[in-house]
Amino acid sequence: MWQWLHFRFGLPKPLLEPLAVERLYLDNYFSIAKAQRDLGYQPLFTTEQAMAACLPYYVDLFHQMKGAARPHAYDEPARSQFRHNVRRQPIPPAG
């Protein structure tokens, strides 16, 4: 539906498409049972071992990305300056 509104009336694309919202609430579970049964596959690491090895990397990457991100353009000093300028403007007479 949003696609039709987007192309027909030029409405902006939603921040999250319906499929993306659906992915947020669905649980995904992947099993290696068939590969173990049919191919004799055995993983090199358990899930816990893999998470313990990978998680510090992604936490560090998150902090690097957060540190490199630009501060929000609408920060507190800009807001206080805006409020100061607005208060100093005279109110025009009605009419």
Secondary structure, 3 states (H helix, E strand, C coil): CHHHHHHHHCCCCCCCCHHHHHHHHCCCCCCCHHHHHHHCCCCCCCHHHHHHHHHHHHHHHHHHHHHHCCCCCCCHHHHHHHHHHHHHCCCCCCC
